[in-house]
Amino acid sequence: MGRGHDRHVEARNSMSGPAVHSADGLSAFLDLLIAARNLYGSSGNRRRLFNRFDEVFSASIDWSAIEWNPTVTRSARQFRFRRILLRNWKAFERAELDFSAPPNRPVALIGGNNGNGKTSILEALAMGLYGIRGHIDRSRPSRAGGDGTAPKRSDYRQTIERAMHRQAFERGERDMSVVIEVDCEDGPFEIERHWYFGDDGTFVEDDEELVLRLGADRHILSPPADVLGAEYAFYEIERRIAPASMLPFLLFDGEQIRSLGQRELGEQVRFGLESALGVGAIKGLLDDLSDYARDRSKDVQADGLDASLSAQIATLTDELSNTRTELERLESSLEPLRGRRDEIVRFIGSIGDGTYQDRHADLELRKKLEAELHAARHELLVSGVRLLPFLLIPAKLLHGVETVLDLAARSTSLSRGQGERMLRELVTALAQTEPPLPSDELEDFTRRAKEAWKNSVGVTSDSVDTTAHDYLAGHDARRVHELVTASRASARGEIDAMLRRILELTESLARMDEQDLKRIRAEESRSGLVAELEQISQAIVELEGQRRRLDQVAGKLEAQIEPLEHELNRRKGPRRGAGHGAIGADAGRAVVQALRESIAAAMPAHYEGLARALTDSYRGMAHKGIVQTVAIAQDGNVALLDALGRDLRDTNASAGENQIFAMALIASITGLGGEPLPLVIDTPLGRLDTGHRDRVLDYFTSRSSQTILLSQPEEVSGRYYDRIAARIGSEHHLLYRSEGGALGETVVERGYFPRKAA
């Protein structure tokens, strides 16, 4: 039976012992109460459960000192799936998945196209392990978020009826089975569950059979004579593997992650921690103990005053319990409203439309930019008239004009009359020099001057009385040449500079227009948010008013109960130890009160450890690296802090980032008890981008515990397959076969897809 059974035996032997017990000793008695509820609580006959409570409460101890030890209640133990056998389960007529692998290869890879049965394997594990509880608990992430109601027992029946392999049923087969072999701490553990159907295909819960086998010899576990087989089997499965409340964190698919990721972070954390610590089981025990205390109070044979006191206490306690339940409901309603209110306030505060001075400065800047733009365009127009022709004239033609101008500047053609006159004046001046030149020298000099004049000026006695370029008449050719050359050189630079300036001014004005548009949209958005904020604030005020009134009611009830309990305890004191029937009822009420206080203290006590684990998991999966710390406050609210301690929840997270947080929470929850538990993940990467895919795949496949990935061809293929190949211990792929277009079946073949890349 294992260590849990030994502790129960020890507690049984202590029932007649001394009244003083250590905290560990008291936790063993709590184990007995939880075990009693697991074994007898779900049956219709409450008498067996209450009789078992009588046995437990016969121990002479101080029941008000009992404490809840969450690590004991959680009871999840290290295990590993070894093999799954499916027969007539959905699309599988016969299927075997063998996960045997060395410890250093803990990854099992199952590939299949959509519709080939990956989700069917996940469902087979859930309902093969826990039956109807598996059907109910798998839906808790979406139900807790308000997306649906709890499945009914009839839903489970319909699910099982639809799961029967149709072709096998048509051939006359009337049963369906799932066998799950697990390696546990104390050896092999086999769970075999059968469902039987009538000829009309109907299934009833009594037609479900469960067999548990233990050890290498597959010894069948049989329940004690006074214990129902189903309750005993469920207790053994939870004790050896994990509580059913942990199912959403052991087996999950992309849709469950999406549903969990859509919830507020604090709500996700509280849901996860309650599942890991087994808070639901403790709350169920409290309900049973309250019923037990009321039942046993009716059996007490005492005087009228004792009966009256007990009745008053029971009535007030029920009223107090209902009040606390209503307070919890109000608080759960207030939390999302407060979160939305804070989100709106942060967003409105981040909008900010500036002061009057800021708006006035923006207006002045706009006018200045518009004036500069107008001036720049005018300057471009004026300069364009002057410079644009130089950019439009072909370069070859412009070069020819410049050459002609240069030639004209250097050799200006003169008329014959002008040349002869200037030459005569030169000769006359030479003849009048003092002292006069000899006639032969003067004649020689005159001859040479005429030749030089002819060569440099281009005037001969034969020149015609015309100019080379009529358009230059009356102009300085040199000056015109310089202007043309300079204009050509500067035209491109000046035009480009003007265009750049116009572009800069236009972009500046466009940015201002965009800012104005954003401001207008923000103001419109803010108007809607302000209206929503008013509605939410009003709802919060009303709910908080109700909560304050209920707090006052609870305080008054507690004040009424305390003196009544004191008086009742004073009156029954002499009867203690005499076997009086009131002892069981008193013990039950004492345990209820003690456990309620333990629950209130236990959750915050585990937030710090969960925050550390969640920080490591989130940083391991998120690719941005901005979040440095995940902080969880005493009320369970979550903050995502950067290196400067700023809460990044003020920024809008993407759907992928929300999914990463949910996956990090799942990884953290399964590892709270020490060694992480196995994970079975259906289509883990389908909604993630490339950066997140790499990190998520690395994180889950680097765990020391088993990870079973059910993948589409496009998910784990190519480089993604190569990335984890060294960690893969077993491979299967699902192949759908159909003959003649009729309804087919899925077969399991060894090895991953024939090609590792899609």
C-alpha positions in Angstrom: 0.0 0.0 0.0 3.0 2.4 0.4 3.9 5.2 2.8 0.4 6.8 2.8 -1.1 3.5 4.0 1.5 3.2 6.8 0.7 6.7 8.0 -3.0 5.8 8.1 -2.2 2.7 10.2 -0.1 4.7 12.5 -3.0 7.2 13.0 -5.4 4.4 13.6 -3.2 3.0 16.3 -2.9 6.4 17.9 -6.7 6.9 18.3 -6.6 5.6 21.8 -3.3 7.2 22.7 -2.5 10.3 24.7 -4.2 13.7 23.9 -1.0 15.4 22.8 0.2 15.0 19.2 2.8 16.8 17.1 1.8 18.7 14.0 2.9 15.7 11.9 0.8 13.4 14.0 -2.3 15.6 13.5 -1.7 15.7 9.7 -1.9 11.9 9.7 -5.5 12.2 11.2 -6.3 14.7 8.4 -5.1 12.1 5.9 -7.6 9.7 7.5 -10.4 12.2 7.0 -9.4 12.9 3.4 -9.1 9.2 2.7 -12.5 8.5 4.2 -14.1 11.1 1.9 -12.2 9.7 -1.1 -13.5 6.2 -0.3 -17.0 6.9 0.8 -17.9 10.5 -0.1 -19.2 9.9 -3.7 -21.5 7.1 -2.8 -25.2 7.8 -2.1 -25.0 6.3 1.4 -23.7 9.0 3.7 -24.0 6.7 6.7 -20.8 4.8 5.9 -18.8 8.1 5.6 -20.2 9.4 8.9 -19.4 6.2 10.6 -15.9 6.4 9.4 -15.7 10.0 10.7 -16.9 8.6 14.1 -14.0 6.2 14.1 -11.5 9.0 13.3 -12.9 11.4 15.8 -12.8 8.8 18.6 -9.1 9.7 19.0 -8.6 11.9 22.1 -6.8 14.8 20.6 -7.2 18.6 20.3 -9.0 18.8 17.0 -8.9 22.5 17.0 -5.1 22.3 16.6 -5.2 20.3 13.4 -3.5 22.0 10.4 -3.7 21.4 6.7 -0.3 20.5 5.1 -0.7 21.2 1.4 2.3 19.1 0.3 0.6 16.1 1.9 -2.8 16.8 0.4 -1.3 17.4 -3.1 0.3 13.9 -3.0 1.4 14.1 -6.6 4.3 11.6 -7.0 6.9 11.1 -9.7 5.8 8.7 -12.4 6.3 8.0 -16.1 3.9 6.6 -18.7 5.2 3.3 -20.1 2.5 2.1 -22.5 -1.0 2.9 -23.7 -3.3 0.3 -25.2 -6.5 1.4 -27.0 -9.2 -0.9 -28.2 -12.3 0.4 -30.1 -11.5 3.9 -28.8 -12.8 6.4 -31.3 -10.9 6.1 -34.6 -8.6 3.4 -33.1 -9.6 -0.2 -33.4 -6.4 -1.5 -32.0 -3.5 0.8 -31.0 -0.4 0.5 -28.9 1.9 3.4 -27.9 5.1 2.2 -26.2 7.0 5.0 -24.4 9.8 2.8 -23.0 13.1 4.8 -23.2 16.2 5.5 -21.3 16.0 8.3 -18.7 18.2 10.7 -20.7 15.7 10.6 -23.5 12.5 11.6 -21.8 10.7 13.0 -24.9 8.0 11.0 -26.7 7.0 12.3 -30.1 3.6 11.4 -31.7 2.9 12.9 -35.1 -0.4 13.2 -36.9 -2.3 15.3 -39.2 -5.4 17.1 -38.0 -8.3 14.7 -37.5 -6.0 11.6 -37.2 -6.6 11.1 -33.5 -4.1 13.2 -31.4 -6.8 14.7 -29.2 -8.4 11.2 -28.9 -5.2 10.0 -27.3 -5.3 12.9 -24.8 -8.9 12.1 -24.0 -8.1 8.4 -23.6 -5.5 9.2 -21.0 -7.8 11.6 -19.1 -10.8 9.2 -18.9 -8.7 6.1 -18.7 -7.1 7.5 -15.5 -10.0 9.2 -13.8 -13.2 8.2 -15.6 -16.0 10.7 -15.2 -13.7 12.9 -13.0 -11.3 13.1 -16.0 -14.1 14.3 -18.2 -15.1 17.0 -15.7 -11.7 18.2 -14.5 -10.2 18.6 -18.0 -12.7 21.4 -18.7 -12.0 23.3 -15.5 -9.6 25.9 -17.1 -12.4 27.2 -19.5 -15.2 26.8 -16.9 -13.3 28.8 -14.3 -12.9 31.6 -16.8 -16.7 31.8 -17.2 -16.8 30.2 -20.6 -19.1 27.4 -19.7 -20.8 25.3 -17.1 -19.6 22.1 -15.5 -20.3 19.0 -17.5 -23.2 16.8 -16.3 -23.0 13.1 -15.7 -25.1 12.7 -18.8 -22.5 14.5 -20.8 -20.0 11.9 -19.8 -22.3 9.1 -20.9 -22.8 10.8 -24.3 -19.1 11.3 -24.7 -18.4 7.6 -24.0 -21.2 6.5 -26.4 -19.7 8.6 -29.2 -16.2 7.3 -28.4 -17.1 3.7 -29.3 -15.4 2.6 -32.6 -18.3 2.5 -35.1 -17.0 -0.2 -37.3 -16.4 -2.5 -34.4 -19.8 -1.9 -33.0 -21.4 -2.7 -36.4 -19.4 -6.0 -36.3 -21.1 -6.9 -33.0 -18.4 -5.8 -30.5 -19.9 -4.2 -27.4 -17.0 -3.1 -25.3 -14.3 -0.5 -25.4 -11.1 -0.3 -23.3 -8.1 1.8 -22.4 -5.1 0.3 -20.6 -2.5 2.7 -19.2 0.8 1.3 -17.8 2.7 3.6 -15.5 6.1 3.3 -13.7 5.6 4.7 -10.2 7.8 5.0 -7.2 6.9 1.6 -5.9 7.0 -0.2 -9.3 4.7 -0.8 -12.3 1.1 0.3 -12.0 -1.5 -0.7 -14.5 -4.9 0.9 -15.0 -7.4 -1.0 -17.2 -10.8 0.6 -17.8 -13.6 -1.0 -19.8 -16.9 0.5 -21.0 -19.7 -1.9 -22.0 -22.6 -1.0 -24.4 -26.1 -2.3 -25.1 -27.2 -3.4 -28.5 -28.7 0.0 -29.0 -25.3 1.7 -28.3 -26.3 3.1 -24.9 -23.9 3.2 -22.0 -24.7 3.6 -18.2 -22.1 4.2 -15.5 -22.8 0.8 -13.9 -21.4 -0.7 -17.2 -17.9 0.7 -16.5 -15.3 -1.6 -15.1 -12.0 -0.7 -13.6 -9.1 -3.0 -12.7 -5.8 -2.0 -11.1 -2.7 -4.1 -11.2 0.5 -3.5 -9.3 4.1 -4.8 -9.5 5.9 -6.9 -12.0 3.5 -9.8 -11.5 0.5 -7.5 -12.2 -1.1 -8.3 -8.8 -4.8 -7.1 -8.8 -5.5 -4.6 -6.1 -8.8 -5.4 -4.3 -10.7 -3.0 -2.1 -11.4 -3.8 1.6 -14.6 -5.5 2.3 -16.4 -2.4 3.4 -15.2 -0.1 0.6 -16.7 0.4 -2.8 -14.4 -0.7 -5.6 -14.7 2.5 -7.7 -14.0 4.8 -4.7 -11.0 2.6 -3.7 -9.6 2.6 -7.2 -10.0 6.3 -7.5 -8.2 6.8 -4.2 -5.3 4.6 -5.3 -4.9 6.3 -8.6 -4.8 9.8 -7.0 -2.4 8.5 -4.3 0.0 6.9 -6.7 -0.1 9.4 -9.6 -1.8 12.8 -8.9 -5.1 14.2 -7.8 -7.7 14.7 -10.5 -7.5 18.4 -9.8 -4.0 18.3 -11.4 -5.3 16.9 -14.7 -5.5 20.2 -16.6 -1.8 20.6 -15.8 -0.8 17.1 -16.9 -2.7 16.7 -20.1 -3.5 19.8 -22.1 -3.9 21.1 -25.7 -3.6 24.4 -27.5 -7.3 25.3 -26.9 -7.0 24.8 -23.1 -3.9 27.0 -23.1 -5.7 29.6 -25.0 -8.7 29.6 -22.5 -6.3 29.7 -19.6 -4.3 32.5 -21.2 -7.4 34.7 -21.7 -8.0 34.9 -17.9 -6.6 37.6 -15.7 -3.0 36.6 -14.5 -4.0 36.6 -10.8 -6.9 34.4 -11.5 -4.7 32.0 -13.4 -2.3 31.8 -10.5 -5.0 31.2 -7.9 -6.6 28.5 -10.1 -3.3 26.8 -10.6 -2.2 26.9 -7.0 -5.6 25.6 -5.7 -5.3 22.7 -8.2 -1.8 21.9 -7.1 -2.6 22.1 -3.4 -5.8 20.3 -3.6 -7.9 23.1 -2.1 -11.0 21.7 -3.8 -10.7 18.4 -2.0 -10.3 20.3 1.4 -13.4 22.4 0.7 -15.3 19.3 -0.2 -14.2 17.8 3.1 -15.4 20.9 5.0 -18.8 20.5 3.4 -19.0 16.8 4.5 -17.7 17.6 8.0 -20.3 20.4 8.4 -23.1 17.9 7.4 -21.6 15.3 9.7 -21.6 17.8 12.6 -25.2 18.7 12.0 -26.1 15.0 11.8 -24.3 14.0 15.0 -25.8 17.0 16.9 -29.2 15.5 16.3 -28.1 12.3 18.0 -26.9 13.9 21.2 -29.0 13.0 24.2 -28.6 15.9 26.5 -30.8 18.3 28.5 -32.9 21.0 26.8 -30.3 23.7 27.2 -27.5 21.7 25.5 -29.8 20.9 22.6 -30.9 24.5 22.4 -27.3 25.7 22.4 -26.3 23.2 19.8 -29.2 24.1 17.6 -28.4 27.8 17.9 -24.8 27.2 17.1 -25.6 25.0 14.1 -28.0 27.6 12.7 -25.6 30.5 13.2 -22.7 28.4 11.8 -24.7 27.6 8.7 -25.6 31.2 8.3 -22.0 32.2 8.8 -20.9 29.6 6.2 -23.4 30.9 3.7 -22.3 34.5 4.4 -18.6 33.6 3.9 -19.6 31.8 0.6 -21.4 34.9 -0.5 -18.3 37.0 0.5 -16.1 34.7 -1.6 -18.5 35.1 -4.6 -18.5 38.9 -4.2 -14.7 38.9 -4.0 -14.4 36.8 -7.1 -16.8 39.3 -8.9 -14.8 42.3 -7.6 -11.4 41.1 -8.7 -11.9 41.3 -12.5 -13.8 44.6 -12.1 -10.9 46.0 -10.2 -8.4 44.7 -12.7 -10.3 46.3 -15.6 -10.7 49.6 -13.6 -7.0 49.8 -13.0 -6.3 49.0 -16.6 -8.6 51.8 -17.8 -7.0 54.2 -15.3 -3.5 53.4 -16.5 -4.5 53.7 -20.1 -6.3 57.0 -19.7 -3.3 58.3 -17.7 -0.9 57.2 -20.5 -2.9 59.2 -23.2 -2.3 62.8 -21.9 -3.3 65.6 -24.2 -0.8 68.2 -22.8 -1.3 71.6 -21.2 -2.7 74.7 -22.9 0.8 76.0 -23.3 1.7 72.8 -25.1 -1.2 73.0 -27.5 -0.5 76.7 -28.1 3.1 76.0 -28.9 2.0 73.2 -31.3 -0.2 75.7 -33.1 2.6 78.3 -33.4 4.9 75.7 -34.7 2.4 74.6 -37.3 2.0 78.2 -38.5 5.8 78.7 -38.7 6.2 75.5 -40.7 3.4 76.3 -43.1 4.9 79.8 -43.7 8.4 78.3 -44.3 6.8 75.8 -46.7 5.1 78.5 -48.6 8.3 80.5 -48.9 10.3 77.5 -49.9 7.8 76.7 -52.7 7.9 80.3 -53.9 11.7 80.3 -53.9 11.7 77.0 -55.9 9.3 78.6 -58.4 11.5 81.7 -58.9 14.8 79.7 -59.0 13.2 77.2 -61.3 12.6 79.9 -64.0 16.3 80.8 -63.8 17.9 77.4 -63.3 15.5 74.8 -64.6 16.5 75.4 -68.3 20.1 74.4 -67.5 18.8 71.0 -66.2 16.5 70.5 -69.2 19.0 71.4 -72.0 20.9 68.3 -73.2 24.4 68.3 -71.8 26.0 68.0 -75.2 24.1 71.0 -76.5 24.9 73.1 -73.4 28.6 72.1 -73.6 28.6 73.3 -77.3 27.1 76.7 -76.3 29.7 77.1 -73.6 32.5 76.4 -76.1 31.2 79.0 -78.5 30.9 81.5 -75.7 34.4 80.8 -74.6 35.7 81.3 -78.1 33.8 84.5 -78.5 35.1 85.8 -75.3 38.7 85.1 -76.3 38.5 86.2 -79.9 35.9 88.8 -80.4 35.3 89.5 -84.1 35.4 93.2 -85.1 34.2 95.1 -88.1 36.8 96.0 -90.9 36.4 99.6 -90.2 37.0 99.3 -86.5 40.1 97.1 -87.1 41.7 99.4 -89.7 41.1 102.5 -87.5 42.6 100.9 -84.5 45.6 99.6 -86.5 46.1 103.1 -88.1 46.1 104.7 -84.6 48.7 102.2 -83.5 51.0 102.9 -86.5 50.6 106.7 -86.0 51.5 106.3 -82.3 54.6 104.4 -83.3 55.7 107.2 -85.7 55.3 109.8 -83.1 57.6 108.3 -80.5 60.4 110.4 -79.1 63.1 110.2 -80.1 61.7 109.2 -83.6 62.5 105.8 -84.9 64.6 105.4 -88.0 62.5 105.0 -91.1 63.7 101.4 -91.8 63.0 100.4 -88.1 59.6 102.1 -88.2 58.7 100.3 -91.4 59.8 96.9 -90.0 58.0 97.5 -86.7 54.8 98.5 -88.5 55.0 95.4 -90.6 55.4 93.2 -87.6 52.6 95.0 -85.7 50.2 94.4 -88.5 51.0 90.7 -88.6 50.6 90.4 -84.8 47.3 92.2 -85.0 46.1 89.9 -87.6 47.0 86.7 -85.6 45.6 87.9 -82.2 42.6 89.9 -83.1 41.6 88.1 -86.2 41.3 91.2 -88.4 42.7 91.4 -91.8 42.3 93.8 -94.4 40.1 91.2 -96.1 37.6 90.8 -93.1 34.0 91.4 -93.9 32.1 93.9 -91.9 30.1 91.3 -89.9 30.3 89.8 -86.3 30.6 86.1 -85.6 27.5 86.0 -83.3 24.9 88.6 -83.7 23.2 87.9 -80.3 26.4 89.0 -78.6 26.3 92.4 -80.1 26.5 94.9 -77.3 27.3 92.3 -74.6 30.4 91.1 -72.8 30.9 87.6 -74.1 33.2 86.8 -71.2 30.6 87.8 -68.6 27.9 85.7 -70.4 30.2 82.7 -70.5 30.9 83.0 -66.8 27.2 83.3 -65.9 26.2 80.2 -68.1 29.0 78.1 -66.6 28.2 79.0 -63.0 24.4 78.5 -63.4 24.9 75.1 -64.9 27.2 74.0 -62.0 24.9 75.3 -59.2 21.5 74.4 -60.8 21.4 70.8 -59.5 22.6 71.6 -56.0 20.2 74.5 -55.5 17.2 72.7 -56.8 18.0 69.6 -54.7 18.5 71.6 -51.6 15.1 73.4 -52.1 13.4 70.1 -52.7 14.9 68.6 -49.6 13.8 71.5 -47.5 10.3 71.3 -48.9 10.2 67.5 -48.1 11.4 68.1 -44.5 8.7 70.7 -44.0 6.0 68.5 -45.5 7.0 65.6 -43.3 7.1 67.7 -40.2 3.5 68.9 -41.0 2.5 65.3 -41.7 3.8 64.2 -38.3 1.9 67.0 -36.6 -1.3 65.9 -38.5 -0.7 62.3 -37.4 -0.3 63.4 -33.8 -3.4 65.5 -34.0 -5.3 62.4 -35.4 -4.0 60.3 -32.6 -5.0 62.9 -30.1 -8.5 63.0 -31.6 -8.8 59.2 -31.6 -7.4 59.0 -28.0 -10.0 61.6 -26.9 -12.8 59.6 -28.6 -11.4 56.4 -27.0 -11.1 58.1 -23.6 -14.7 59.2 -23.8 -15.8 55.6 -24.2 -13.4 54.5 -21.5 -14.5 57.1 -19.1 -18.1 56.0 -19.5 -17.0 52.4 -19.0 -15.0 53.4 -16.0 -18.0 55.1 -14.4 -20.1 52.0 -14.9 -17.3 49.7 -13.4 -16.7 52.1 -10.5 -20.4 52.2 -9.8 -20.6 48.4 -9.9 -17.5 48.2 -7.6 -19.1 50.6 -5.1 -22.3 48.5 -5.0 -20.4 45.2 -4.6 -18.1 46.6 -2.0 -21.1 48.0 -0.2 -22.6 44.5 -0.2 -19.3 43.1 1.0 -19.1 45.5 3.9 -22.6 44.6 4.9 -21.8 40.9 4.7 -18.6 41.5 6.7 -20.7 43.2 9.4 -23.1 40.3 9.3 -20.3 37.8 9.6 -18.8 39.7 12.5 -22.1 39.7 14.3 -22.6 36.0 13.7 -19.1 35.2 15.0 -19.8 37.4 18.0 -23.0 35.4 18.6 -21.4 32.0 18.1 -18.4 32.6 20.4 -20.3 32.9 23.7 -22.7 30.1 22.8 -19.7 27.7 22.0 -18.0 28.8 25.2 -21.2 28.0 27.3 -21.7 24.7 25.5 -18.1 23.7 26.0 -18.4 24.6 29.7 -21.5 22.5 30.1 -20.2 19.4 28.3 -16.7 19.5 29.9 -17.6 17.0 32.6 -19.0 14.6 30.0 -15.8 14.4 28.0 -14.2 11.0 27.9 -17.6 9.4 28.7 -18.3 8.6 25.1 -21.0 11.3 24.7 -22.3 11.7 21.2 -21.6 15.4 21.1 -17.9 14.8 20.9 -18.0 13.8 17.2 -20.1 16.9 16.3 -17.8 19.2 18.3 -14.7 17.6 16.8 -16.2 18.0 13.3 -16.9 21.7 13.9 -13.4 22.2 15.4 -11.8 20.7 12.3 -13.9 22.8 10.0 -12.9 26.0 11.8 -9.2 25.0 11.9 -9.1 24.0 8.2 -10.8 27.2 7.1 -8.1 29.2 8.9 -5.4 26.9 7.3 -6.8 27.5 3.8 -6.7 31.3 4.4 -3.1 31.0 5.5 -1.8 28.3 3.1 -2.4 30.1 -0.3 -0.2 33.2 0.5 2.4 31.0 2.0 3.0 29.2 -1.3 2.9 32.3 -3.6 6.6 33.1 -3.0 7.7 29.7 -4.2 5.4 29.7 -7.1 6.6 33.2 -8.1 10.2 31.9 -8.2 9.3 28.9 -10.3 7.0 31.0 -12.6 9.8 33.6 -13.1 12.2 30.8 -14.2 9.7 29.2 -16.5 8.5 32.5 -18.1 12.0 33.8 -18.7 12.9 30.4 -20.2 10.0 30.6 -22.7 9.6 34.3 -23.5 12.0 35.5 -26.3 11.9 39.2 -25.5 13.7 39.0 -22.2 12.0 42.1 -20.9 10.3 40.5 -17.9 12.9 40.0 -15.1 10.6 39.0 -12.2 7.1 37.6 -11.8 5.8 38.8 -8.4 2.8 37.5 -6.7 1.2 39.5 -3.9 -0.5 38.1 -0.8 -3.9 38.4 -2.4 -2.7 36.5 -5.5 -2.4 39.5 -7.8 0.5 39.2 -10.3 3.0 41.8 -11.5 5.4 41.4 -14.4 8.4 43.5 -13.5 11.2 44.7 -15.7 14.8 45.5 -14.6 13.7 48.9 -13.2 10.8 47.3 -11.2 8.1 48.7 -13.5 5.0 46.6 -13.9 4.7 45.6 -17.6 1.1 44.7 -17.3 0.5 48.4 -18.2 1.4 47.5 -21.7 -0.9 45.4 -23.8 0.4 41.8 -24.1 -0.1 39.9 -27.3 -2.1 36.7 -27.5 1.2 34.8 -27.9 2.6 36.4 -24.7 -0.5 35.5 -22.8 -0.2 31.9 -24.0 3.5 31.9 -22.9 2.4 32.9 -19.3 -0.2 30.2 -19.2 2.3 27.6 -20.4 4.9 28.8 -17.9 2.3 28.5 -15.1 1.5 24.9 -16.2 5.2 24.1 -16.1 5.6 25.7 -12.7 2.5 24.1 -11.1 3.6 20.6 -12.1 7.0 21.1 -10.5 5.8 22.5 -7.2 6.1 19.2 -5.3 9.8 18.9 -6.2 10.4 16.6 -9.2 8.3 17.8 -12.1 5.5 15.6 -13.3 5.1 14.3 -16.8 3.4 16.5 -19.4 1.3 15.4 -22.3 0.9 18.3 -24.8 -1.3 18.3 -27.9 -0.2 20.8 -30.7 2.0 22.8 -28.4 3.5 25.2 -31.0 0.6 25.9 -33.3 -0.2 29.5 -32.2 3.4 30.6 -31.5 5.8 32.7 -33.6 9.2 31.4 -34.5 11.1 33.0 -31.6 8.7 31.6 -29.1 8.6 28.2 -30.8 12.3 27.7 -30.3 12.3 28.6 -26.6 9.1 26.7 -25.7 10.3 23.6 -27.4 13.7 23.9 -25.7 12.1 24.4 -22.3 9.7 21.5 -22.4 12.2 19.0 -23.9 15.0 19.9 -21.5 13.0 18.8 -18.5 14.2 15.7 -16.6 10.6 14.3 -16.4 8.7 12.8 -19.3 7.2 15.0 -22.0 4.9 13.6 -24.6 4.4 15.8 -27.6 1.5 15.3 -30.0 2.5 17.3 -33.1 1.3 18.3 -36.5 3.7 17.8 -39.4 4.4 21.6 -39.6 5.1 21.9 -35.8 8.0 19.6 -35.0 9.8 19.1 -38.3 13.0 20.1 -40.0 15.2 22.2 -37.8 12.7 21.9 -34.9 13.0 18.1 -35.0 16.8 18.3 -35.2 16.8 20.6 -32.2 15.3 18.0 -29.9 16.4 14.8 -31.7 19.0 13.9 -28.9 16.2 13.9 -26.3 13.7 11.8 -28.2 13.2 8.3 -26.7 10.2 7.1 -28.7 8.5 8.0 -31.9 5.1 7.2 -33.4 2.9 8.6 -36.1 -0.8 8.3 -36.7 -2.0 7.2 -40.1 -5.6 7.4 -41.2 -6.8 4.6 -43.6 -10.0 4.5 -45.5 -11.1 1.9 -48.0 -13.5 2.8 -50.8 -14.3 6.2 -49.3 -16.1 4.7 -46.3 -15.4 5.6 -42.7 -11.8 4.5 -41.9 -9.6 4.0 -38.9 -6.4 5.4 -37.5 -3.4 3.1 -37.1 -0.3 3.8 -35.0 3.0 3.2 -36.7 6.5 3.2 -35.2 8.7 6.1 -36.1 7.9 9.7 -36.7 6.7 11.0 -40.1 8.6 9.3 -43.0 10.1 12.7 -43.7 11.2 14.8 -40.8 10.5 18.0 -42.7 7.0 18.8 -43.7 
